[in-house]
Amino acid sequence: QVQLVESGGGLVQPGGSLRLSCAVSGNIFSIYGMGWYRQAPGKQRELVATITSGGRTNYADSVKGRFTISRDDAKNTVYLQMNSLKPEDTAVYYCNADVNSLRRWGQGTQVTVSS
């Protein structure tokens, strides 16, 4: 059984930083693309950032220059470094990964940006 477990969310003031982590565990044969999505109250889930197995990254325009996605394949973990956070970044952040040729989701971690 494969699990994706996010951590690192919380409450932060505008302009602050947070680092999210997502660890993949279980019976893993392969992990290809990984990414982060978010869903704010009353809105659809949206892509934040993705990273391929080769390290190619893609970002939503709203987070370019502020967020950085990375991965550590030795630890089966993907990270999202979030800087210069804004109130509009408030959402539940979900990890996503292509594990054993199936797209899988984590349970989500809340990020709240507020003074």
WOTARA-V666834 format. One record per residue. N is the residue number from 0. RES is the residue in one small letter. SS is DSSP state (H for helix, E for strand, - for the rest). PHI is phi in whole degrees, 0 to 359 (999 if undefined). OMEGA is omega in whole degrees, 0 to 359 (* if undefined). Layout:
n: <N,N>
res: <RES,RES>
ss: <SS,SS>
phi: <PHI,PHI>
omega: <OMEGA,OMEGA>
This chain:
n: <0,1,2,3,4,5,6,7,8,9,10,11,12,13,14,15,16,17,18,19,20,21,22,23,24,25,26,27,28,29,30,31,32,33,34,35,36,37,38,39,40,41,42,43,44,45,46,47,48,49,50,51,52,53,54,55,56,57,58,59,60,61,62,63,64,65,66,67,68,69,70,71,72,73,74,75,76,77,78,79,80,81,82,83,84,85,86,87,88,89,90,91,92,93,94,95,96,97,98,99,100,101,102,103,104,105,106,107,108,109,110,111,112,113,114>
res: <q,v,q,l,v,e,s,g,g,g,l,v,q,p,g,g,s,l,r,l,s,c,a,v,s,g,n,i,f,s,i,y,g,m,g,w,y,r,q,a,p,g,k,q,r,e,l,v,a,t,i,t,s,g,g,r,t,n,y,a,d,s,v,k,g,r,f,t,i,s,r,d,d,a,k,n,t,v,y,l,q,m,n,s,l,k,p,e,d,t,a,v,y,y,c,n,a,d,v,n,s,l,r,r,w,g,q,g,t,q,v,t,v,s,s>
ss: <-,-,E,E,E,E,E,-,-,E,E,E,-,-,-,-,-,E,E,E,E,E,E,E,E,-,-,-,-,-,E,E,E,E,E,E,E,E,E,-,-,-,-,-,-,E,E,E,E,E,E,-,-,-,-,-,E,E,E,-,-,-,-,-,-,-,E,E,E,E,E,E,-,-,-,-,E,E,E,E,E,E,-,-,-,-,H,H,H,-,E,E,E,E,E,E,E,E,E,-,-,E,E,E,E,-,-,-,E,E,E,E,E,-,->
phi: <999,257,231,243,237,270,206,105,287,160,259,218,281,306,90,278,228,216,235,267,233,220,258,261,224,113,277,254,254,202,230,256,294,227,191,234,232,216,221,269,305,78,237,282,294,229,289,254,198,226,216,277,295,270,94,286,246,215,229,294,302,291,242,302,86,244,252,226,261,210,216,238,291,293,254,52,228,242,238,224,272,244,243,49,294,240,305,289,277,298,181,272,259,244,273,222,208,271,246,54,67,238,277,233,236,275,275,97,223,280,240,237,248,202,266>
omega: <183,178,172,184,179,174,175,178,179,180,181,179,175,183,181,183,172,175,177,176,176,181,177,181,178,182,187,174,181,172,178,182,176,181,177,175,177,179,177,180,178,181,177,176,182,178,175,182,175,177,180,178,178,176,179,183,178,183,169,181,185,183,181,180,180,182,176,177,177,179,175,185,177,180,183,186,174,183,171,175,184,179,179,184,181,177,180,173,179,183,166,182,183,174,178,179,175,185,180,176,174,178,186,183,170,184,178,176,185,171,179,180,186,175,*>
